[in-house]
Amino acid sequence: MAEREYSKYQQDVIRRYYDNKDQIDEQRLSDLVTNLYLAPPKKQAKMWETAEELMNRMKIPASRVEHVMKTRDVAALAKIVEELQKGTLKRG
């Protein structure tokens, strides 16, 4: 595949996206907590997959990710988001 050349503006947009990737992922995880509370069970399965991907990408300790995914506890996921926002969660 040919290498694409981006304009200066596009390069800046891409750079800002990756500079803020952690905050974007944190916001997505926060939004997922809300959506999981409100979504019907059929839609929750995909949301849990996305939550797991986000937590792994954000380097949340594997034991915490495993616990949340095993229990599918929205409150536990909300606690992780709260700790992320406060900056008290130690990442691996």
Beta strands, then each sheet from edge to edge (+ up, - down):
end
